[in-house]
């Protein structure tokens, strides 16, 4: 097999990323026979309809992967993130998410934050 061109980019388009997601899902589903994958997203909007918090990821094969999780700075430390995580966890639990999973978040300049016992 010959590769005609290698392209490195720091700004892939959403379509390029989705292409990779689709190819990986297709391979994994064909190989394992597991076809229960779903996207999952929750958003919180203010009175003006602007997103002020959100969490998104996907479920597949009894697992929940959280890819993005954000709460507007002014709304932090008020339990909103905990509520979002609780709703996603409840949605993921029927798919087999263990009750005591953990997740590491790496934030440049802030060290490593750990959210244990999701």
C-alpha positions in Angstrom: 0.0 0.0 0.0 1.3 3.4 -0.9 0.5 6.6 0.9 0.2 9.4 -1.5 0.5 12.2 0.9 0.8 12.7 4.7 -0.9 15.8 6.0 -0.4 17.1 9.5 -2.9 19.7 10.7 -3.7 21.4 14.0 -7.1 22.4 12.7 -8.9 19.3 11.4 -12.4 20.0 10.2 -15.4 18.5 12.0 -16.0 16.3 8.9 -12.5 14.9 9.0 -12.8 14.0 12.7 -16.3 12.5 12.1 -14.9 10.4 9.2 -12.3 8.9 11.6 -15.0 8.4 14.3 -17.2 6.6 11.7 -14.4 4.4 10.5 -13.4 3.3 14.0 -17.0 2.6 15.0 -17.5 0.6 11.9 -14.4 -1.5 12.5 -15.1 -2.1 16.2 -18.8 -2.9 15.6 -18.0 -5.3 12.8 -15.2 -7.0 14.8 -17.1 -7.3 18.0 -20.8 -7.4 16.9 -21.5 -4.6 19.4 -23.7 -2.0 17.7 -25.2 -0.1 20.6 -23.1 3.1 20.3 -24.9 6.4 21.0 -23.8 10.0 21.3 -24.9 11.7 24.5 -24.9 15.4 25.3 -26.5 17.6 27.9 -26.5 21.4 27.8 -27.6 24.0 30.2 -28.8 27.3 28.7 -29.4 30.7 30.4 -32.4 32.9 29.9 -31.0 34.2 26.6 -30.5 30.7 25.2 -26.7 30.7 25.5 -25.0 27.5 26.6 -23.5 28.0 30.0 -22.6 24.4 30.8 -22.4 21.1 29.0 -21.2 17.6 28.9 -20.9 15.2 26.0 -19.5 11.9 24.9 -20.7 8.5 23.9 -21.7 5.1 25.0 -20.7 1.8 23.4 -20.3 -1.7 24.6 -21.3 -1.0 28.2 -18.9 1.9 28.5 -19.4 5.7 28.8 -16.8 8.0 27.5 -17.0 11.7 28.5 -15.1 13.8 25.9 -16.1 17.3 26.9 -17.2 18.7 30.2 -17.5 22.4 30.8 -19.2 24.9 33.2 -19.1 28.6 32.7 -16.6 30.2 35.2 -19.3 32.3 37.0 -21.5 29.1 37.5 -18.8 26.9 39.0 -18.8 25.7 42.6 -22.6 25.8 42.7 -23.3 22.1 42.0 -24.1 22.4 38.3 -21.2 20.2 37.1 -22.1 17.6 39.7 -25.7 17.6 38.5 -24.6 17.2 34.9 -22.3 14.4 35.8 -25.1 12.7 37.8 -27.5 12.8 34.9 -24.9 11.4 32.4 -23.9 8.7 34.9 -27.5 7.7 35.4 -27.8 7.5 31.6 -24.6 5.5 31.3 -25.3 3.1 34.2 -27.8 1.0 32.2 -25.0 0.6 29.7 -22.8 -0.9 32.4 -20.8 2.0 33.7 -19.2 0.9 37.0 -20.3 3.0 40.0 -16.8 3.7 41.1 -15.0 4.6 37.9 -12.6 7.6 37.9 -11.6 10.2 35.4 -8.5 12.3 35.2 -8.6 15.8 33.8 -5.4 17.4 32.6 -5.5 21.2 32.6 -2.3 23.0 31.4 -0.9 25.0 34.3 -3.4 23.5 36.8 -2.0 20.1 37.5 -4.2 17.0 37.5 -7.7 17.1 38.9 -9.3 13.9 39.9 -13.0 13.3 40.0 -13.3 10.0 41.8 -16.4 7.8 42.2 -18.3 9.1 39.3 
